[in-house]
């Protein structure tokens, strides 16, 4: 898991991998709070794009 800090808040990013019935692989990230509680899932492979999405979704 990767630990990131945004605006004083700490989040954990856990990389995920799923295989859909069609055989397509989907990579993404689960976002957890500092206590390990699930907040959101992103079907984005780029970690920097996930961080930008967190900023937009939580801090807008």
C-alpha positions as CSV (number, residue, x, y, z in Angstrom):
1,X,0.0,0.0,0.0
2,X,1.1,3.5,-0.7
3,X,0.6,6.3,1.8
4,X,-0.1,9.8,0.6
5,X,-0.9,13.0,2.3
6,X,-3.2,15.6,0.9
7,X,-4.0,18.9,2.6
8,X,-3.0,17.4,6.0
9,X,-5.1,14.3,5.6
10,X,-3.5,10.8,5.1
11,X,-4.8,8.3,2.6
12,X,-3.8,4.8,1.7
13,X,-3.8,3.6,-1.9
14,X,-4.1,-0.1,-2.6
15,X,-3.5,-1.3,-6.1
16,X,-6.2,-3.6,-7.4
17,X,-6.5,-6.0,-10.3
18,X,-9.7,-7.6,-11.6
19,X,-10.5,-9.8,-14.6
20,X,-13.8,-9.2,-16.2
21,X,-15.8,-12.1,-17.7
22,X,-14.6,-11.1,-21.2
23,X,-11.0,-11.6,-20.1
24,X,-10.1,-8.0,-19.9
25,X,-7.9,-7.0,-17.1
26,X,-8.8,-3.9,-15.1
27,X,-6.3,-2.2,-12.9
28,X,-7.2,0.5,-10.3
29,X,-6.8,1.8,-6.8
30,X,-8.8,1.5,-3.6
31,X,-8.6,4.6,-1.5
32,X,-8.7,4.0,2.3
33,X,-8.6,6.6,5.1
34,X,-5.9,6.6,7.8
35,X,-7.8,4.0,9.8
36,X,-8.0,1.6,6.8
37,X,-11.7,2.2,6.1
38,X,-12.7,2.0,2.4
39,X,-13.6,5.4,0.8
40,X,-13.6,5.0,-2.9
41,X,-12.4,2.9,-5.8
42,X,-10.9,4.3,-9.0
43,X,-10.5,2.3,-12.3
44,X,-7.4,4.4,-13.1
45,X,-4.0,2.9,-13.6
46,X,-2.0,6.1,-13.1
47,X,-1.3,6.9,-9.5
48,X,-1.0,10.7,-10.2
49,X,-4.4,10.7,-11.9
50,X,-5.9,9.0,-8.8
51,X,-4.4,11.6,-6.6
52,X,-5.9,14.4,-8.8
53,X,-9.3,12.6,-8.7
54,X,-9.2,12.4,-4.9
55,X,-8.5,16.1,-4.7
56,X,-11.4,16.8,-7.0
57,X,-13.9,14.4,-5.4
58,X,-13.1,15.2,-1.7
59,X,-11.8,18.7,-1.6
60,X,-13.9,20.5,-4.2
